[in-house]
Amino acid sequence: MSKRFVTVLITLSLLAMLVMPAMAQEDGPSGDLEIFSWWTGGGEAAGLEALIARFAELYPEVNVMNSAVAGGSGVNARAVLTTRMLGGDPPDTFQVHAGEELNALWVAAGLMEPLNAIYEEQGWMDQFPQGLLNLITDEEGNIYVVPVNIHRSNVMWYVPDNLAEWGVEVPTSWDQFINETCPTLQAAGVTPITIGENWTQVHLWESVALAELGPEAYNGLWTGDTNWTSDEAVAVWDTLGQVMDCANSDMNALSWQDAAQQVANGEAAFNIMGDWAAGYFLVDLALEPETGFAWAPSPGTDGVFMMLSDTFGLPVGAPNPDAVRAWLSFLGTPEAQDLFNPVKGSLPANTAADIGNSDLYNAYFQDAYEDWTNNEIVGSLAHGLVAAPAFSNQFASIMSNFQSNHDAGAAAVSSAELALQTLR
């Protein structure tokens, strides 16, 4: 992380302490507040700790318990959360992706409290994008969570000097990557693309699917308008298999951080990962944007922003609802979002945040924000927006089988059957 970036964060923290009484309440909440998430390392953990530290200043009578469960994209945390929620032992608040991960499970089961009063008190109806609000609101107009960020899924990461040394450019299509970039890098003894464990393979699949199908047909997978066994849909799996042939053979043994670090180390040329990778490069590896690491839309997806959003809500039966409401009222503020997102690697969800501050939000964020506000928007499968957990969980098994056998036809048929059973 650059000295200038650290200085800006410290200055913001000091200014926040000076204005601390603005939100603090004499008769504020007290007691324990358990915050459940999967943010356990790097920029995401640093961002959460910054939020908790500021909240503790605002509400010193609240004892915050950070109950984070390790595992990329929440694969382990969600299993623990499900056991607790169904067992009548909910945390006070928990991280959940906006969209179907929230709506098809927790909202549909009647296990979340509406938060409309908080939105009205804070004036947020005019500060959060309507498209985002639609993802967290039911048909009766009840809003169930507070978004803390906007993430982009379809990003290709690389190191500019390494590409120049190896004589390759950032590919603009998967055909170019497979037929030109990959052979050149393999001849130079470089891994063309590094891939990690199962969920990162699903993450890669959605970028390939978006490129091969285009946004309209990609969206059609989730609405029933696109046939999962059409030639175009089967071709997604064919392309994915060829991309995997250009990748590291130990992908199932790597976390997303491991895969990203291989790019930073010069062992691999490219990695497809969400922009939390920016937080990893900035915080964990102390790399400078545009030199130590750089980015581009994943091949074939220029002009499209595949989004996801991390949110927190108030579960029914939460032990300390007053403290949760205070936490959520803080979480959605521009102050909180500007503390969190520059180290997480994400964009603020609240449009009143200081996104125009280039000292706080560096070149990556400025570029991503330009795309967020101008590109066509589609939703992520791997991160809970477009499909219910009943689909996503079983799709992981389809991916596991495909990674072993590269049978595109079988994967397409299995996906079609799963869609019939689980997509609304």
N, C-alpha and C positions, 0 to 999 in steps of 0.2 A: 504494500500500500504506500502511495507517495506521501512525503512529509506534508505537502500542501493539503492533501485529502484528510490526513489525521488532524491537522491544525483546524480545518473547517469543522470537523465533527466535535472537537474539544470546545471550540468557540460556541457552537450551537448548544452544547450541553450546559456550558456556563450561563449562557443567556436564558436557557430554560429554567435554571435554578433561580435566577433573579426574578423571573415572572411567575414563579411557582404558585403564589397565592391565587393566581387567576382561576385555577380550577379546583384548588383544594377547598374542602368544606369543613366547617367546624364540627358539624355533626355527621361526618362521613362514615362510611362502612368500616367494619372491623372484622377480626377473625381471619381464618385461613381462606385462601383462594388458590385452588388447584388449577393450573393451566396445563392442559394436555396437548402435546404436539409431537411432531417427528423431527423437530429442529435441534439436532444434537452436535453439530460441528460447523466449523468455518463461518462464512458470512451469515448463514441463517441463524446459527446459535448466537453470534455476536449481535445480530439485529434484535433477536428476542430478548437477550440480556439488556440491551439498551432500553427497550420498552419497559421491561420489568423494573429497571433502576429508576426510570423517570416516574413510573406509576407509584413506586414506593415513596418517592419524594412527595407526590401529590396526596397519597393516602397512607401515611405512616402507621396507621393502626391496623392495616391489612398485612397479613403474613403470606407472601406469595410463595407457592410451592411449584417449582418448575418440573412437571412430570413428563419430560420428553422421552420418547421411545425411539431408539436408533433404527434406521432403515430407510433407504431412499424412497421418495414418493409416498411414504407412509405405509409401505407394504406390511410392516410389522405392527405399527401403531394401530392401524385399523382393526386388526384381529383382536388386539387387547381391548380396544374401545368397544367393539361389538360385544365381547364377553361382559364387560362392565355395564354397558347400557342395558342389555337384556337381563342382567342379573340384578338390576335395581341399584347399582352403585355408580351413578354417573359422576364424572369429574365436574367441577364447577363450570368450566368452559373447555371446548376442544376445537382443534383445527380441523377444518373440513373444506374440500374443494367446492366452489360454487358450481351450480348445475345439478346434474343427475346424482352425483355422489351425495349431495345434500338432499335433494328433493325426493328421489325415488326410494330413499331408505329412511332417513330420520324424520323428514317432514311427513312423508306418507304414513309412517308409523305413529304419528302424533306425539313425537318425543322432543319437539322443539317449541320454545315459547316465542310468540311474535315480539318483534322489537320496534314496531311502528312508533311508539311513544318516544324512544330514544332518537330516531331519525327526525321526528318533528321538533323535539327540543333542541337538537343540534343544528337544525337547518340543512340537513344532508340531502333532502330530496332534490335540491338544486345543485348539489356538489358531486354526487356520484352519477356516472353515465347511465342513461336510461336502459341501455342494453345490458349493462351489468346488473342493475336493479331487477330487470326481468328474470334473470337467472336465479335470483334468491327470493322471489315473491311468488306466492301461490295464487290460484285463480280468484280468491276472495280478497286479494290485496294485502295479505299479511307478509311482512318482511321478516326473515328468520335469522340472518347473520349479518356481521359487519365485515366487509372486505378490507384487508390490510394492503393488498397489492394487486398488480396485474403482471403476470409472467408471459413470456413468449416461448413457445415450444420449438418452433421450426427455425433453429439457429445452427449454423455450421461454424465451428471454432477452429482456428489455426494460428500459426505464428508466421508473420509475413517474411521475415528473413529466411526462415527455413524453406518456404516455398520457392523463394528466389534461388537459394542454393541448389535445390533439387530440380529446378527448371520446370515447375508446374504453376498453373494459375488456379484460382478458385473455380471449380466447375459450376456451370450454370444449369446443368441438367444431369440426371443420373446416367443417361446414355454417354455423355461426355466423361463422367467419372469412371464408368465401367470400361469403356473402350479406349480411352486416352490417358486419363490421370492415373488410374490403377496400374496399368502395365508399366508406365514410366517410373512410378515410385517403387514398384516391386523389383524392377531391374536395378534400381539404386540401393536395394536392400532396406527400404523404408516401408513400414506398415502404412498402407494408404488411408485406412480409417480404423479407429479403435472403438470397440463396442464393449459394453459391460453386461451385467447380469440381466435376468429375464425382463424386468420392467423397462430397462433401457432399450431392449430390443423392440418392445411394444412402442416405446417412444420413437424409435427410428422408423418403425412401420408406418406410423401416422404421417410422418414427413414424406415418406415414399408414396403413400396413398394419396396425399394431397397433390403431390407433383404429377403422378400418373393419371389421376382422375380429374383434377381441377376442382375448384371449390364447390361448384354446384353438385357434381356427382359425389364428391366426398361427403357433403352434407346429406345427400340422398341415402347414404348407407344407414343413417340414424333415423331417417323418416320413412324408410321403406321404398323410396323412389329409385334407388340404385340396387340392381340385382347383384348379390354377393358372388354369384357364380357366372356372371357375364365375363366375356373375354377380357374386358378392361379391368375388372376386379381381380381375375386370376393373374393378369399381367403385373399387378402390384406385388404379389407374392413372388413371381418370377424375378422381378427386378430386385426385390429384397434379398433373394437367395444369391444373386450375382454380387450384390454389395457385400453380403456376408463372406463371400468367397475372397473378397479383397481385405478382409479384416483379420484381427488377431484370433488365433485358435483357442485362446483361454478366456474367451469373453464371459463365460458363466462364472468365472472366479473373480471377476473385477467389479468393484463398485463404480458408480458414476464418477467419483473423484479419481479413482485409479485410472480410468479411461481418459479423463481430461488431463491428468498429469502426464500421461505418455505424450500428449501433444505438446505440452509445455516443455517437456524434457527433450523433445526432438526425436523421440522414438517412433512417433506416428505423425501423419500429416494433418488429419482431420478427425473431428468428433462432432456428432449431432447430439446436442443437449440443450435443455432450456436455459434461460438466462440467469438462473442461479449459478451457472458456471462462471458468470462474470464476477459474482461475489466470491467464488472460490479462487479465481485468478487474482482478484484484488486483495482479499483478506489473507487467505492461507499462503499464497505463493508470492504476494507482494509484487505483482507484475503491473506494468503500465499499459493502459489501453492503447491500441493502435500500433504498439511496438512489441511489448511482451506477449500480447495476445490480440487477436482481431476476430472479426465475425462477418458473416454474410447470411442472407436467408438460405435455408437448406435448398439444395439444387432443385430447380423447377418450381419454386414457391415464391419468387420475387413478386411483390405486390399483394401478398396475402399474409396476414398476421394470425397465427394459430395461438389462441389465448387459453389461459387458465387463471384462476384467482384463489388465493388462500384466504379463508375467512374464519371467524370465530362466532359462536352463538351461545345461547342460554338453554341448556337441556332441561326438560321437565324433571323436577325433583332435585335440581342442583342444591347442594348443601348451603351455599351462601349466595343467594340470588342478588342481594344488594351489592355485594362486592363485584359480582359479574357485571351488573349493569354499569357500575363505575368503570370497570376495565373496558367494556365495550364502548362506553361514551368517550373514553380516552383514545381507544384504538383507531377510531375513524377520523380523528382530528388531523389537520395538516401537520401539526407539530409531531404527532406520533408517526405519521407516515414518512415524514422527512428524517426522522431518526432511524427508522427501520430499513427503508428500501435502498438507500445508497450502499449499505453493506450486504444486504440480502441479494442484490443484483436485479431487483424488480422495479417496476414503475409504481408510483403511488396511485391508488384507486381513486382517492379524493382529488378532484380537479382543482381544488384550492391550494394544494400543496405547491412547494416552491420548485417545480420541475424546471423552470427557466434558469435556475441558479446553476451555472456550469461548473462552479467550484464544488458544489455539493453533488450534482448529477453530471458525471463526466461524459466523455464523447460517446461511450456505448449507450448511455441512457438517452442522450439527446437524439441519437440515431433511432433508437427503439421508439421513442415517443413520437417522432415524426411518422414512423410507420404505423404506430398504434392509432394515430389520429387521421391517417390518410389511406391506409390499406383496407382491403376487404377483410372482414373478421370471420374466422371459423373457430370451432371449439376443439379442445384436446380430448382424445379417448384415454390416453395413458394417465391423465390427471383429472378424471372424473367429470368432465363437463358434459359430454354428449351421450353417455350411456350409463345405465344403472350398474351398480356393483355386481349384480347378478350376471351381467354380460362381461364386464371387465375382468372379473375374477376368473371366469372360465376361458376367456380369450387368452389369458396368460398361459393356460395349459396348451391351447392350440399353438401358441408361439413356441413353447418349449418343444413340442413335437416337430414343428417346422424347422427349428434350429438344428434338430438332429437329422432330419431326412430330406429337407428342401423339397418336399412334395407340394407344389403350389396348388394342384387340383384338390388334393385332400384338405388342405388348409382352407381353401375357398368354400368347399362343401360344409366343413365343420363350422365355419363362421356363419354360413347361411342358416344352418340348423339352429345355431345358438341365437341368432338374431330373431328367428321365428319364435323362440321360446321366451326371450327376455326383453326385447325392445318394445317399448310402449307405442 
